Amino acid sequence: MVPDELIEKLRKIVGRERLKTSIEHRLAYSRDWAPMLASDAYIPDVVVKPKSTEEVAEIVKLANEYKVPVVPMAGLTGMGGGAVAVKGGIAIDTTGLNKILEVDTQNLTVTVQAGITIAKLNDELDKYGLWFPHDPESKRVSTIGAAIACDNDRVWR
């Protein structure tokens, strides 16, 4: 359970519009595509949507101080239940972290934020004649952060 004091501190970091506590909002973050019974919804206590690395750092620092679990989430297209709040806590919606920071065509590297979708990344890379070869069916909502978290062998080795 997240104490009200912590929720107020989180609200000061991300603002009122990017912090959700209503059951309607939190329920949307309660499961991914993993096969589960309808009764197996894992509802986070609060959902925050940071827009910067600094906001994420402040959220994680507070969560540590209060000993509250943190679960990063984005498209929730995983099939293994890896991005669900099985112990409640704070769901960090990374979709607000969706920027391309640098495209280095000489070294064939790109620096992005974790919440950028595979589709948006490839749309941008196409302008340079490049592409990111990870092509899940859910590419319109699947994020680079999720691809890294899953340690996809086709992508990283």
MDTraj code that builds the backbone (N, CA, C; nanometers):
import mdtraj as md
import numpy as np

residues = "MET VAL PRO ASP GLU LEU ILE GLU LYS LEU ARG LYS ILE VAL GLY ARG GLU ARG LEU LYS THR SER ILE GLU HIS ARG LEU ALA TYR SER ARG ASP TRP ALA PRO MET LEU ALA SER ASP ALA TYR ILE PRO ASP VAL VAL VAL LYS PRO LYS SER THR GLU GLU VAL ALA GLU ILE VAL LYS LEU ALA ASN GLU TYR LYS VAL PRO VAL VAL PRO MET ALA GLY LEU THR GLY MET GLY GLY GLY ALA VAL ALA VAL LYS GLY GLY ILE ALA ILE ASP THR THR GLY LEU ASN LYS ILE LEU GLU VAL ASP THR GLN ASN LEU THR VAL THR VAL GLN ALA GLY ILE THR ILE ALA LYS LEU ASN ASP GLU LEU ASP LYS TYR GLY LEU TRP PHE PRO HIS ASP PRO GLU SER LYS ARG VAL SER THR ILE GLY ALA ALA ILE ALA CYS ASP ASN ASP ARG VAL TRP ARG".split()
xyz = np.array([
    [0.0840, -0.1188, 0.0000],
    [0.0000, 0.0000, 0.0000],
    [0.0876, 0.1240, 0.0000],
    [0.0580, 0.2174, -0.0858],
    [0.1335, 0.3416, -0.0960],
    [0.0691, 0.4463, -0.0056],
    [0.1457, 0.4986, 0.0900],
    [0.0871, 0.5984, 0.1802],
    [0.0522, 0.7293, 0.1077],
    [-0.0501, 0.7982, 0.1587],
    [-0.0935, 0.9256, 0.0996],
    [0.0202, 1.0263, 0.0926],
    [0.1056, 1.0258, 0.1915],
    [0.2206, 1.1179, 0.1940],
    [0.3105, 1.0961, 0.0717],
    [0.3327, 0.9701, 0.0356],
    [0.4144, 0.9389, -0.0814],
    [0.3430, 0.9816, -0.2097],
    [0.2142, 0.9591, -0.2167],
    [0.1387, 1.0003, -0.3356],
    [0.1493, 1.1509, -0.3559],
    [0.1421, 1.2268, -0.2492],
    [0.1561, 1.3733, -0.2609],
    [0.2952, 1.4125, -0.3099],
    [0.3965, 1.3436, -0.2623],
    [0.5333, 1.3714, -0.3081],
    [0.5504, 1.3350, -0.4552],
    [0.4890, 1.2251, -0.4980],
    [0.4932, 1.1859, -0.6387],
    [0.4222, 1.2889, -0.7252],
    [0.3090, 1.3389, -0.6748],
    [0.2323, 1.4410, -0.7480],
    [0.3157, 1.5672, -0.7697],
    [0.3994, 1.6013, -0.6727],
    [0.4865, 1.7196, -0.6873],
    [0.5917, 1.6976, -0.7954],
    [0.6283, 1.5733, -0.8194],
    [0.7283, 1.5430, -0.9218],
    [0.6666, 1.5459, -1.0614],
    [0.5535, 1.4758, -1.0796],
    [0.4980, 1.4612, -1.2145],
    [0.3758, 1.5477, -1.2419],
    [0.3195, 1.6077, -1.1396],
    [0.1995, 1.6889, -1.1582],
    [0.0726, 1.6060, -1.1474],
    [-0.0376, 1.6740, -1.1360],
    [-0.1676, 1.6097, -1.1164],
    [-0.2104, 1.5266, -1.2372],
    [-0.1846, 1.5758, -1.3576],
    [-0.2307, 1.5078, -1.4794],
    [-0.1550, 1.3788, -1.5087],
    [-0.0350, 1.3637, -1.4572],
    [0.0455, 1.2454, -1.4873],
    [0.0591, 1.1518, -1.3674],
    [-0.0343, 1.1606, -1.2752],
    [-0.0421, 1.0695, -1.1611],
    [-0.1866, 1.0227, -1.1494],
    [-0.2058, 0.8911, -1.1469],
    [-0.3412, 0.8357, -1.1434],
    [-0.3554, 0.7411, -1.0245],
    [-0.4645, 0.7607, -0.9505],
    [-0.4924, 0.6735, -0.8365],
    [-0.6298, 0.6073, -0.8456],
    [-0.7121, 0.6501, -0.9396],
    [-0.8468, 0.5918, -0.9486],
    [-0.8370, 0.4468, -0.9957],
    [-0.9286, 0.3653, -0.9515],
    [-0.9290, 0.2241, -0.9891],
    [-0.9432, 0.2087, -1.1403],
    [-1.0184, 0.2964, -1.2050],
    [-1.0364, 0.2884, -1.3502],
    [-0.9032, 0.3024, -1.4239],
    [-0.8213, 0.3966, -1.3803],
    [-0.6903, 0.4151, -1.4441],
    [-0.5938, 0.3026, -1.4081],
    [-0.5915, 0.2645, -1.2820],
    [-0.4969, 0.1621, -1.2372],
    [-0.5276, 0.0249, -1.2957],
    [-0.6550, -0.0040, -1.3172],
    [-0.6949, -0.1335, -1.3728],
    [-0.6347, -0.1551, -1.5123],
    [-0.6205, -0.0481, -1.5882],
    [-0.5614, -0.0579, -1.7221],
    [-0.4158, -0.1042, -1.7172],
    [-0.3526, -0.0949, -1.6030],
    [-0.2125, -0.1345, -1.5846],
    [-0.2007, -0.2656, -1.5073],
    [-0.3062, -0.3425, -1.4995],
    [-0.3094, -0.4597, -1.4121],
    [-0.2672, -0.5902, -1.4789],
    [-0.2473, -0.5896, -1.6107],
    [-0.2096, -0.7147, -1.6768],
    [-0.1490, -0.6859, -1.8131],
    [-0.0693, -0.7809, -1.8590],
    [-0.0202, -0.7746, -1.9958],
    [-0.0936, -0.8812, -2.0767],
    [-0.0343, -0.9316, -2.1846],
    [-0.1026, -1.0298, -2.2692],
    [-0.0795, -1.1732, -2.2216],
    [-0.0192, -1.1912, -2.1064],
    [0.0042, -1.3258, -2.0545],
    [-0.1293, -1.3942, -2.0273],
    [-0.1363, -1.5239, -2.0535],
    [-0.2611, -1.5947, -2.0233],
    [-0.2819, -1.6032, -1.8724],
    [-0.3826, -1.5342, -1.8231],
    [-0.4151, -1.5326, -1.6804],
    [-0.5665, -1.5401, -1.6659],
    [-0.6087, -1.5862, -1.5528],
    [-0.7505, -1.5834, -1.5218],
    [-0.7943, -1.4383, -1.5025],
    [-0.9187, -1.4103, -1.5256],
    [-0.9707, -1.2752, -1.5059],
    [-0.9492, -1.2284, -1.3619],
    [-0.9492, -1.3212, -1.2702],
    [-0.9298, -1.2864, -1.1291],
    [-0.7847, -1.2554, -1.0953],
    [-0.6931, -1.2792, -1.1892],
    [-0.5506, -1.2576, -1.1647],
    [-0.5034, -1.1186, -1.2060],
    [-0.5788, -1.0159, -1.1782],
    [-0.5364, -0.8799, -1.2077],
    [-0.4478, -0.8305, -1.0930],
    [-0.3317, -0.7752, -1.1284],
    [-0.2387, -0.7213, -1.0299],
    [-0.2407, -0.5696, -1.0437],
    [-0.3145, -0.5043, -0.9571],
    [-0.3408, -0.3615, -0.9714],
    [-0.2368, -0.2805, -0.8935],
    [-0.1638, -0.1917, -0.9628],
    [-0.0704, -0.1047, -0.8900],
    [-0.1478, -0.0077, -0.8012],
    [-0.0820, 0.0420, -0.6975],
    [-0.1458, 0.1372, -0.6063],
    [-0.1536, 0.2772, -0.6657],
    [-0.0586, 0.3094, -0.7519],
    [-0.0539, 0.4408, -0.8154],
    [0.0194, 0.4261, -0.9481],
    [-0.0201, 0.5069, -1.0476],
    [0.0463, 0.5089, -1.1775],
    [0.1009, 0.6493, -1.2002],
    [0.2291, 0.6566, -1.2369],
    [0.2908, 0.7847, -1.2693],
    [0.3461, 0.7776, -1.4110],
    [0.3454, 0.8907, -1.4792],
    [0.3934, 0.8957, -1.6174],
    [0.4995, 1.0061, -1.6286],
    [0.6248, 0.9719, -1.5976],
    [0.7318, 1.0719, -1.6052],
    [0.7652, 1.1082, -1.7498],
    [0.8258, 1.2250, -1.7661],
    [0.8666, 1.2692, -1.8993],
    [1.0171, 1.2942, -1.9072],
    [1.0900, 1.2654, -1.7997],
    [1.2352, 1.2858, -1.8023],
    [1.3043, 1.1845, -1.7121],
    [1.4307, 1.1649, -1.7399],
    [1.5127, 1.0766, -1.6573],
    [1.5185, 1.1289, -1.5147],
    [1.5223, 1.2598, -1.4998],
    [1.5280, 1.3204, -1.3670],
    [1.4025, 1.2869, -1.2861],
    [1.2867, 1.2912, -1.3515],
    [1.1628, 1.2540, -1.2819],
    [1.1653, 1.1074, -1.2405],
    [1.2135, 1.0209, -1.3282],
    [1.2230, 0.8787, -1.2943],
    [1.3138, 0.8597, -1.1735],
    [1.4277, 0.9269, -1.1741],
    [1.5218, 0.9150, -1.0619],
    [1.4586, 0.9588, -0.9306],
    [1.3828, 1.0664, -0.9324],
    [1.3165, 1.1144, -0.8112],
    [1.2094, 1.0163, -0.7631],
    [1.1351, 0.9591, -0.8576],
    [1.0312, 0.8603, -0.8236],
    [1.0945, 0.7377, -0.7584],
    [1.2006, 0.6868, -0.8184],
    [1.2674, 0.5673, -0.7663],
    [1.3310, 0.5959, -0.6306],
    [1.3855, 0.7149, -0.6145],
    [1.4446, 0.7524, -0.4856],
    [1.3384, 0.7522, -0.3749],
    [1.2217, 0.8086, -0.4048],
    [1.1126, 0.8087, -0.3068],
    [1.0618, 0.6675, -0.2790],
    [1.0487, 0.5876, -0.3830],
    [1.0024, 0.4494, -0.3653],
    [1.0982, 0.3733, -0.2740],
    [1.2259, 0.3942, -0.2922],
    [1.3250, 0.3298, -0.2067],
    [1.3120, 0.3782, -0.0621],
    [1.2952, 0.5075, -0.0469],
    [1.2812, 0.5653, 0.0878],
    [1.1613, 0.5050, 0.1615],
    [1.0512, 0.4852, 0.0892],
    [0.9281, 0.4318, 0.1495],
    [0.9182, 0.2791, 0.1393],
    [1.0178, 0.2165, 0.0762],
    [1.0200, 0.0701, 0.0590],
    [0.8969, 0.0205, -0.0165],
    [0.8651, 0.0898, -0.1253],
    [0.7498, 0.0578, -0.2095],
    [0.8016, 0.0031, -0.3429],
    [0.7462, -0.1087, -0.3912],
    [0.7912, -0.1636, -0.5192],
    [0.7603, -0.0718, -0.6370],
    [0.8459, -0.0809, -0.7386],
    [0.8310, -0.0036, -0.8613],
    [0.8304, -0.1010, -0.9786],
    [0.7376, -0.0803, -1.0724],
    [0.7323, -0.1628, -1.1927],
    [0.7266, -0.0709, -1.3142],
    [0.8290, -0.0760, -1.4014],
    [0.8199, 0.0012, -1.5256],
    [0.7246, -0.0676, -1.6216],
    [0.6416, 0.0111, -1.6888],
    [0.5428, -0.0424, -1.7832],
    [0.5340, 0.0491, -1.9040],
    [0.4898, -0.0084, -2.0161],
    [0.4669, 0.0732, -2.1353],
    [0.3499, 0.0157, -2.2134],
    [0.3771, -0.0571, -2.3212],
    [0.2698, -0.1091, -2.4063],
    [0.1961, -0.2277, -2.3487],
    [0.2549, -0.2930, -2.2471],
    [0.1967, -0.4119, -2.1825],
    [0.1614, -0.5213, -2.2836],
    [0.2509, -0.5412, -2.3813],
    [0.2283, -0.6438, -2.4827],
    [0.3020, -0.7734, -2.4524],
    [0.3733, -0.7794, -2.3400],
    [0.4465, -0.9005, -2.3041],
    [0.3532, -1.0175, -2.2817],
    [0.4084, -1.1358, -2.3002],
    [0.3293, -1.2587, -2.2851],
    [0.3658, -1.3348, -2.1589],
    [0.4494, -1.2756, -2.0726],
    [0.4963, -1.3496, -1.9572],
    [0.4667, -1.2882, -1.8226],
    [0.3897, -1.1833, -1.8176],
    [0.3559, -1.1215, -1.6899],
    [0.4710, -1.0450, -1.6273],
    [0.5718, -1.0103, -1.7061],
    [0.6904, -0.9434, -1.6525],
    [0.6703, -0.7982, -1.6148],
    [0.5677, -0.7350, -1.6642],
    [0.5456, -0.5925, -1.6360],
    [0.4135, -0.5709, -1.5640],
    [0.3887, -0.6521, -1.4642],
    [0.2682, -0.6322, -1.3849],
    [0.3083, -0.6147, -1.2388],
    [0.2281, -0.5413, -1.1659],
    [0.2589, -0.5064, -1.0269],
    [0.2104, -0.6157, -0.9323],
    [0.2798, -0.7279, -0.9294],
    [0.2347, -0.8412, -0.8479],
    [0.2341, -0.8094, -0.6991],
    [0.3056, -0.7064, -0.6573],
    [0.3059, -0.6648, -0.5164],
    [0.2522, -0.5228, -0.4998],
    [0.1746, -0.4772, -0.5985],
    [0.1217, -0.3411, -0.5914],
    [0.2321, -0.2402, -0.6146],
    [0.2256, -0.1287, -0.5463],
    [0.3310, -0.0286, -0.5573],
    [0.3068, 0.0731, -0.6661],
    [0.4171, 0.1222, -0.7207],
    [0.4151, 0.2304, -0.8189],
    [0.4389, 0.1740, -0.9581],
    [0.3452, 0.1962, -1.0492],
    [0.3657, 0.1639, -1.1897],
    [0.4204, 0.2890, -1.2568],
    [0.5364, 0.2759, -1.3178],
    [0.5946, 0.3878, -1.3926],
    [0.5649, 0.3637, -1.5400],
    [0.4752, 0.4420, -1.5955],
    [0.4393, 0.4342, -1.7370],
    [0.5470, 0.5082, -1.8154],
    [0.6292, 0.4340, -1.8891],
    [0.7426, 0.4948, -1.9585],
    [0.7077, 0.5535, -2.0949],
    [0.5806, 0.5472, -2.1344],
    [0.5463, 0.5964, -2.2677],
    [0.5670, 0.7473, -2.2836],
    [0.5802, 0.8189, -2.1749],
    [0.6115, 0.9618, -2.1834],
    [0.7586, 0.9877, -2.2125],
    [0.8396, 0.8838, -2.2022],
    [0.9830, 0.8918, -2.2328],
    [1.0026, 0.8365, -2.3738],
    [0.9631, 0.9145, -2.4740],
    [0.9520, 0.8615, -2.6096],
    [1.0299, 0.9397, -2.7145],
    [1.1428, 0.9931, -2.6747],
    [1.2194, 1.0768, -2.7667],
    [1.3428, 1.0041, -2.8218],
    [1.3774, 1.0410, -2.9442],
    [1.5055, 1.0006, -3.0013],
    [1.6035, 1.1112, -2.9651],
    [1.7102, 1.0767, -2.8971],
    [1.8062, 1.1755, -2.8503],
    [1.9191, 1.1985, -2.9502],
    [1.9570, 1.0923, -3.0213],
    [2.0652, 1.1066, -3.1196],
    [2.0608, 0.9915, -3.2193],
    [2.0814, 1.0255, -3.3466],
    [2.1027, 0.9252, -3.4500],
    [2.2437, 0.9481, -3.5029],
    [2.3310, 0.8498, -3.4860],
    [2.4691, 0.8570, -3.5312],
    [2.4831, 0.7655, -3.6519],
    [2.4679, 0.8236, -3.7705],
    [2.4709, 0.7429, -3.8923],
    [2.6095, 0.6874, -3.9216],
    [2.7129, 0.7560, -3.8794],
    [2.8486, 0.7082, -3.9038],
    [2.8768, 0.5789, -3.8268],
    [2.8330, 0.5728, -3.7016],
    [2.8560, 0.4548, -3.6180],
    [2.7365, 0.3602, -3.6124],
    [2.6300, 0.3940, -3.6864],
    [2.5078, 0.3133, -3.6910],
    [2.4529, 0.2860, -3.5518],
    [2.4434, 0.3931, -3.4719],
    [2.3848, 0.3820, -3.3384],
    [2.2764, 0.4874, -3.3227],
    [2.1870, 0.4597, -3.2308],
    [2.0811, 0.5536, -3.1993],
    [2.0649, 0.5545, -3.0476],
    [2.0460, 0.6719, -2.9924],
    [2.0213, 0.6871, -2.8495],
    [1.8780, 0.7343, -2.8331],
    [1.7995, 0.6558, -2.7564],
    [1.6578, 0.6851, -2.7407],
    [1.6181, 0.6723, -2.5943],
    [1.5004, 0.7228, -2.5624],
    [1.4425, 0.7006, -2.4308],
    [1.3662, 0.5681, -2.4328],
    [1.3465, 0.5100, -2.3169],
    [1.2909, 0.3751, -2.3036],
    [1.1497, 0.3593, -2.3568],
    [1.0702, 0.4652, -2.3587],
    [0.9297, 0.4527, -2.3958],
    [0.8982, 0.4722, -2.5420],
    [0.9984, 0.4908, -2.6254],
    [0.9703, 0.5066, -2.7687],
    [0.9264, 0.3722, -2.8265],
    [0.8257, 0.3755, -2.9094],
    [0.7787, 0.2505, -2.9694],
    [0.8719, 0.2087, -3.0826],
    [0.8703, 0.0804, -3.1113],
    [0.9508, 0.0273, -3.2209],
    [0.9080, 0.0931, -3.3526],
    [0.7790, 0.1120, -3.3714],
    [0.7286, 0.1745, -3.4946],
    [0.7774, 0.3184, -3.5076],
    [0.7680, 0.3961, -3.4010],
    [0.8128, 0.5363, -3.4073],
    [0.9636, 0.5431, -3.4319],
    [1.0383, 0.4551, -3.3683],
    [1.1826, 0.4511, -3.3897],
    [1.2135, 0.4213, -3.5358],
    [1.1492, 0.3207, -3.5924],
    [1.1773, 0.2866, -3.7315],
    [1.1269, 0.3922, -3.8296],
    [1.0188, 0.4598, -3.7973],
    [0.9732, 0.5704, -3.8827],
    [1.0811, 0.6782, -3.8908],
    [1.1426, 0.7084, -3.7786],
    [1.2483, 0.8099, -3.7760],
    [1.3755, 0.7598, -3.8443],
    [1.4141, 0.6350, -3.8158],
    [1.5355, 0.5799, -3.8757],
    [1.5238, 0.5680, -4.0274],
    [1.4024, 0.5486, -4.0774],
    [1.3797, 0.5380, -4.2214],
    [1.4275, 0.6632, -4.2948],
    [1.4226, 0.7778, -4.2294],
    [1.4688, 0.9034, -4.2899],
    [1.6183, 0.8996, -4.3207],
    [1.6906, 0.8096, -4.2529],
    [1.8350, 0.7956, -4.2711],
    [1.8697, 0.6690, -4.3499],
    [1.7679, 0.5992, -4.3994],
    [1.7911, 0.4738, -4.4694],
    [1.8302, 0.3610, -4.3751],
    [1.7918, 0.3731, -4.2476],
    [1.8257, 0.2735, -4.1464],
    [1.6988, 0.2128, -4.0894],
    [1.7136, 0.1029, -4.0144],
    [1.6007, 0.0428, -3.9446],
    [1.6505, -0.0372, -3.8269],
    [1.5649, -0.0508, -3.7290],
    [1.5913, -0.1325, -3.6114],
    [1.5272, -0.2684, -3.6392],
    [1.6055, -0.3779, -3.6424],
    [1.5553, -0.5050, -3.6949],
    [1.4620, -0.5850, -3.6041],
    [1.4232, -0.5314, -3.4928],
    [1.3272, -0.6008, -3.4059],
    [1.1881, -0.5637, -3.4560],
    [1.1087, -0.6631, -3.4953],
    [0.9818, -0.6339, -3.5621],
    [0.8664, -0.7147, -3.5042],
    [0.8300, -0.6873, -3.3784],
    [0.7173, -0.7615, -3.3209],
    [0.5859, -0.7158, -3.3844],
    [0.4879, -0.8021, -3.3811],
    [0.3565, -0.7679, -3.4347],
    [0.2980, -0.6469, -3.3613],
    [0.3369, -0.6303, -3.2357],
    [0.2840, -0.5207, -3.1531],
    [0.3680, -0.3940, -3.1631],
    [0.4419, -0.3762, -3.2708],
    [0.5377, -0.2660, -3.2829],
    [0.4786, -0.1262, -3.2650],
    [0.3489, -0.1105, -3.2844],
    [0.2868, 0.0219, -3.2654],
    [0.2794, 0.0607, -3.1181],
    [0.2850, -0.0380, -3.0270],
    [0.2806, -0.0079, -2.8836],
    [0.3992, -0.0669, -2.8068],
    [0.4677, -0.1635, -2.8659],
    [0.5832, -0.2245, -2.8002],
    [0.6994, -0.1249, -2.7993],
    [0.7682, -0.1143, -2.6875],
    [0.8721, -0.0127, -2.6716],
    [1.0125, -0.0716, -2.6722],
    [1.1087, 0.0151, -2.6955],
    [1.2486, -0.0267, -2.6939],
    [1.2879, -0.0731, -2.5537],
    [1.2339, -0.0092, -2.4514],
    [1.2633, -0.0519, -2.3144],
    [1.2203, -0.1950, -2.2900],
    [1.1051, -0.2326, -2.3434],
    [1.0569, -0.3701, -2.3285],
    [1.1456, -0.4669, -2.4058],
    [1.1892, -0.4276, -2.5250],
    [1.2770, -0.5144, -2.6042],
    [1.4074, -0.5408, -2.5295],
    [1.4608, -0.4378, -2.4663],
    [1.5836, -0.4546, -2.3886],
    [1.5566, -0.5400, -2.2649],
    [1.4463, -0.5130, -2.1966],
    [1.4130, -0.5886, -2.0755],
    [1.3950, -0.7370, -2.1041],
    [1.3473, -0.7697, -2.2230],
    [1.3272, -0.9102, -2.2601],
    [1.4555, -0.9756, -2.3091],
    [1.5626, -0.8974, -2.3256],
    [1.6919, -0.9483, -2.3708],
    [1.6746, -1.0323, -2.4963],
    [1.6142, -0.9733, -2.5949],
    [1.5855, -1.0420, -2.7203],
    [1.7153, -1.0779, -2.7915],
    [1.7453, -1.2066, -2.8035],
    [1.8694, -1.2525, -2.8647],
    [1.8872, -1.2027, -3.0075],
    [1.7781, -1.1933, -3.0832],
    [1.7906, -1.1489, -3.2214],
    [1.8378, -1.0050, -3.2295],
    [1.8132, -0.9271, -3.1274],
    [1.8460, -0.7857, -3.1295],
    [1.9839, -0.7580, -3.0721],
    [2.0187, -0.8219, -2.9636],
    [2.1351, -0.7801, -2.8854],
    [2.2593, -0.8660, -2.9038],
    [2.2503, -0.9779, -2.9772],
    [2.3710, -1.0619, -2.9907],
    [2.4057, -1.0872, -3.1330],
])
top = md.Topology()
chain = top.add_chain()
for i, resn in enumerate(residues, 1):
    res = top.add_residue(resn, chain, resSeq=i)
    for name in ("N", "CA", "C"):
        top.add_atom(name, md.element.get_by_symbol(name[0]), res)
traj = md.Trajectory(xyz[None], top)
